[in-house]
Amino acid sequence: MRLDELMAAAEDLFVRQGVEATTIDQIVAQAGVAKGTFYHYFSSKADVLAALRAKFSQGFLDRIDAAMAACAPDDGVARLRAWTRAGVHAYFDGYALHDVVFHDVNHPHRGATERAAVLAQAEAMLRAGQQSGCWRLTQPGLTAILLYHGMHGAVDDAIARGAADADALAASLIPPFLRLVGAPTAA
């Protein structure tokens, strides 16, 4: 499909040389399509960037959903562990694209829509754990913010330090996350 080829070419070029340095001509040349094909799907590089942002976000959410779906629905502790592991791995695996699509200082909403979807997913996981009696939270929304930004910040720090062991980082985050929600940390 031409759209997929355009998206893959734009992603590769944006990651390798930056959004500003990439031209539409380079995107269509790498995708092997006519320039008119680009304009059939997008009106600008900003549109491609927005589409890549949505693709990254949906992939992140899908990966976490799949990990949590492998756990019993009433096992909040297992689901929080799965959320943490999958989130850390998804971010490590996609950080180059993440940094391109979310670290644009000119992005007017700074990823608010995408972040809201991730936070809603985390809050739903916390509420389900609460309904199952795994923990009692007075502010599940705030707790979701703390979990998400804690995980995000820890991965950013690990990447900046050159650490690449997603499993070790996830394992180190799980005990404080479980303490945050008031769940047992052993298991």
C-alpha positions, 0 to 999 in steps of 0.5 A: 500500500502506498500510504505504508510506503510513504510512512515507512520512508518518512519514519526512516528519514525523520529518524536518520536526518531529522524532520527539518532536514527531510524534504518531501522529494526525499520521502517520495524518492525513498518510497518509490512513489510520485509526488502526487501520491504524497499529496493524495495522503498528506498536505505537508510534512507536518501531516506525516509527522502527525500520522507517525505520532498517531501510529506510534501511540496506537502501537504503544497502547496495543502492545500494553493492551496485549500484555495485560490481556495475557493476565487474569482480568481480576489480577491487578498486580499481574496487570500492573507488572505487565503494564510496566514491562510492556511500556518499558519495552515499547518505549525502549524499542521505539524511542528513536521514533518517539523522540522525533514525533514527541519532542517537537518544540513547535507541537502546539499540544505537546502530545496531549491527545496521545498522552491522554490515551495512555493515561486513560489506559493506565487509569482503567487498569488501576480502577480494574485492580481496585474493583478486584480488591487488589488496592485502594486508591483515592485518586486513580487518575493522579496515580496513573500520571505518577506511574506513566511519568515515572516509567517515561522518565526512567526510560529517558534517563536509561537511554540518556545513560546508554543503558539498554536493559529494558528487563532490568529497568522494568524489574526495578520499577515494579516494586515502587509502582506496587508500593505506590498502589499499596499492593504487595511487592513480593510474588 
